[in-house]
Amino acid sequence: MSVVAFIGSFGSGCTAMSDILINDHKYKRISLEPAIRGDFFQVKGKRPVNRTELYDFADEQRMRYGTDYYAKMALDPIKGGGGNLIINDMKHADEVLYAKIKFPKIIIFGIRAEKEERWERLKHEYKGDQRAFEKDDQREQGVNDESPYRQSMKKCFGKVNVIMKSPAGTIAKGNQHTDDLMSVLMEKIAWYTKYPPSEAAPEIVDMATARPPKKWEFSPPNVMMAAMSAAAIVGGGVLGAIGHMIAPKNAMSLTIFSHIGIGIAAGMIISLACLITYGHMLQYRTPDTTEEKSKEE
């Protein structure tokens, strides 16, 4: 059972990424926002007019019932062995903490996208009213608000395992930057499933520099493999020529082929050793490694 969570400001692409995992990798989504909206309708008998009204209501309910109220509402019904899960829409740090208690091996991804990019994705929803967008964004970030009951993306991001800086553009299956993002995401899920994340500082992945190389792209490992293969052939040829010069005439052919074979074998062994070493050096960083790098910066 793999459990991941996406945390990000509205418009950052968390829902679109979840949709891809659901459709392509058989994950099931557990979202806190439907729990909040359902609670709003049950209490008020209507649907919220906008985000601000929904946020105000959620804060009031957290004050009445506890800061992890909606996390308990959404996550407590989940039983073990239910397949792979995605948790969305956690907006309060205590909701994140409760998810970690409920699922000790959870992998929490913080998805960052520039405000301008998020506005481009959502301006149709706000009917071009950027001031309303800015107001909701400041509210969600927890800007100038010390209330312990209010949501705060800043505090939530302090509890994630991996921060992924989303590339520009619409997050949708089939475009290049989304494919790159999901490729790196799946690598991270595989890594942290094998080596569960610690409470160290989060790993930071900037998709502007972390795009996985395409097949046979001139990436360092491919360049190294090509160089070492060429070296093996050249080395075999050189040794073959030496063997040709020093071998007795009656054993000339055998000696040439022996030296060529030895040269190629030696070159390929060196090539393989270099690639294995290179692969270990470029393994995705653990949180502890990232924490050390952060201290150096």
Long-range contacts (C-beta under 8 A, 24 or more apart in sequence): 1-80, 1-81, 1-82, 1-83, 1-84, 1-85, 2-27, 2-84, 2-85, 2-107, 2-189, 2-193, 3-84, 3-85, 3-86, 3-87, 3-103, 3-105, 3-106, 3-107, 4-84, 4-85, 4-86, 4-87, 4-106, 4-107, 4-108, 4-109, 4-189, 5-86, 5-87, 5-88, 5-90, 5-96, 5-99, 5-106, 5-107, 5-108, 5-109, 6-86, 6-87, 6-88, 6-109, 6-111, 7-90, 7-96, 7-108, 7-109, 7-110, 7-111, 7-153, 7-156, 7-157, 7-160, 8-110, 8-111, 8-112, 8-113, 8-153, 9-113, 9-118, 9-137, 9-140, 9-141, 9-153, 10-51, 10-118, 10-122, 10-136, 10-137, 10-140, 11-113, 11-117, 11-118, 11-119, 11-121, 11-122, 12-111, 12-112, 12-113, 12-118, 12-166, 13-111, 13-113, 13-121, 13-166, 13-171, 14-88, 14-89, 14-111, 15-88, 16-170, 16-171, 16-172, 16-178, 17-111, 17-171, 17-181, 17-182, 17-185, 18-86, 18-88, 19-173, 20-173, 20-178, 20-182, 21-84, 21-86, 22-86, 23-173, 24-173, 25-84, 25-186, 26-83, 26-84, 27-83, 27-84, 27-85, 27-86, 28-82, 28-83, 28-84, 28-85, 28-86, 29-85, 29-86, 29-87, 29-88, 30-74, 30-75, 30-78, 30-85, 30-86, 30-87, 30-88, 31-74, 31-87, 31-88, 31-89, 32-70, 32-71, 32-73, 32-74, 32-87, 32-88, 32-89, 32-90, 32-91, 32-95, 33-88, 33-89, 34-74, 35-70, 35-73, 35-74, 36-61, 36-70, 36-89, 39-70, 39-73, 50-132, 50-136, 51-136, 51-139, 51-140, 52-135, 52-136, 52-139, 55-136, 55-139, 55-140, 55-151, 58-91, 58-151, 59-147, 59-149, 59-150, 59-151, 60-149, 62-92, 62-149, 62-150, 63-149, 66-94, 67-92, 67-93, 67-94, 67-95, 67-148, 67-149, 68-92, 68-94, 68-95, 68-97, 68-98, 70-95, 71-95, 71-98, 71-99, 71-102, 72-98, 75-99, 75-102, 76-102, 78-102, 90-156, 91-140, 91-151, 91-152, 91-153, 91-156, 92-150, 92-151, 92-152, 92-155, 92-156, 93-152, 93-155, 93-156, 93-158, 93-159, 95-156, 96-156, 96-159, 96-160, 97-159, 100-159, 104-196, 105-193, 105-196, 107-161, 107-162, 107-188, 107-189, 107-192, 107-193, 107-197, 108-159, 108-160, 108-161, 108-162, 108-197, 109-160, 109-161, 109-162, 109-163, 109-164, 109-185, 109-188, 110-156, 110-157, 110-160, 110-162, 110-163, 110-164, 110-202, 111-164, 111-166, 112-163, 112-164, 112-165, 112-166, 113-165, 113-166, 114-168, 117-166, 117-168, 117-169, 121-170, 157-202, 160-202, 161-192, 161-197, 161-202, 161-203, 161-287, 162-188, 162-192, 162-197, 162-202, 162-203, 162-204, 162-205, 163-202, 163-203, 163-204, 163-205, 164-188, 164-205, 164-207, 165-204, 165-205, 165-206, 165-207, 165-208, 166-207, 167-207, 167-208, 177-207, 180-207, 180-211, 180-212, 181-207, 183-212, 184-210, 184-211, 184-212, 187-212, 187-284, 188-284, 191-284, 195-286, 197-287, 198-286, 198-287, 198-288, 199-287, 200-286, 200-287, 200-288, 200-290, 200-291, 201-287, 201-290, 201-291, 201-294, 202-287, 202-290, 203-284, 203-285, 203-286, 203-287, 203-289, 203-290, 204-290, 220-278, 221-275, 221-278, 221-279, 221-282, 224-271, 224-274, 224-275, 224-278, 225-271, 225-275, 228-267, 228-268, 228-270, 228-271, 228-274, 228-275, 229-267, 229-268, 229-271, 231-267, 231-270, 231-271, 232-263, 232-264, 232-266, 232-267, 232-268, 232-270, 232-271, 233-264, 233-267, 235-263, 235-264, 235-266, 235-267, 236-260, 236-261, 236-262, 236-263, 236-264, 236-267, 237-263, 238-263, 239-263
